Amino acid sequence: MIKLDIINEVVNRTGITKTKAELAVETVFGSMKKALSTGDRIELRGFGVFNVRPRKTGIGRNPRTGAEVSIPPGKAVRFKPGKELQSID
């Protein structure tokens, strides 16, 4: 599923125009990005939880040369599905 599929589903279920549905979806995703960039936790009941966790430093390898490369610490977005999402068969 891509963003356009979500927009079309909003149009089909609500009957609003495609432009307004696109604005609504973009607003939701923009708000989620903003919250995650500030380190906030996003909890969607029945779906799951998004949060940002620190990533450790590490040592990787250049696949062409085999030389070791230092990987700097960073942050990664993690998703933990809720119970209802886990029970999908």
C-alpha positions in Angstrom: 0.0 0.0 0.0 1.3 3.4 -0.9 0.2 6.9 0.2 -2.1 7.3 -2.9 -4.0 4.2 -1.8 -4.5 5.7 1.7 -5.8 8.9 0.1 -8.2 7.0 -2.2 -9.5 5.0 0.8 -10.2 8.3 2.7 -12.0 9.6 -0.4 -14.1 6.4 -0.7 -15.0 6.2 3.0 -15.7 9.9 3.6 -16.9 11.3 0.3 -14.6 14.4 0.6 -12.7 15.6 -2.4 -9.4 14.1 -3.3 -7.6 17.4 -2.7 -8.9 17.6 0.8 -8.2 14.0 1.5 -4.6 14.5 0.3 -4.2 17.5 2.5 -5.5 15.5 5.5 -3.2 12.6 4.9 -0.2 14.9 4.3 -1.1 16.7 7.6 -1.2 13.5 9.6 2.1 12.3 8.2 3.7 15.7 8.6 2.6 15.8 12.2 4.0 12.3 12.8 7.4 13.3 11.3 7.5 16.5 13.4 6.8 14.6 16.6 9.4 11.9 15.9 12.0 14.5 15.0 11.5 16.2 18.4 11.9 12.8 20.1 8.2 12.4 21.0 6.5 9.0 21.2 3.5 8.3 18.9 0.9 5.9 20.3 -2.0 4.8 18.1 -4.3 2.6 20.1 -5.1 -0.7 18.4 -2.2 -0.2 15.9 1.1 0.3 17.6 3.7 2.7 19.0 6.4 4.6 17.1 9.4 6.0 19.0 13.0 7.1 18.3 15.8 5.2 19.9 19.5 5.9 19.8 21.6 3.7 17.6 25.1 2.6 18.8 28.3 3.2 17.0 29.6 0.3 15.1 32.2 -0.9 12.6 31.1 -1.9 9.1 33.0 -3.0 6.1 33.2 -1.5 2.6 31.9 -4.3 0.4 34.2 -3.4 -2.5 37.5 -3.0 -0.6 36.8 -4.9 2.6 38.2 -1.9 4.6 36.7 -1.2 8.0 34.5 1.8 8.2 33.4 3.5 11.4 29.6 4.0 11.7 28.7 7.0 13.8 25.9 6.9 16.4 22.5 8.0 15.3 18.8 7.6 15.8 16.4 5.1 14.4 12.6 5.1 14.3 11.2 1.9 15.8 7.7 0.5 15.6 6.1 -1.9 18.1 2.8 -3.3 16.9 -0.2 -3.3 19.2 -2.0 -6.5 20.4 -4.8 -6.1 17.8 -2.3 -5.7 15.0 -0.3 -8.7 16.2 -3.4 -11.0 16.2 -4.0 -10.6 12.4 -4.1 -14.0 10.8 
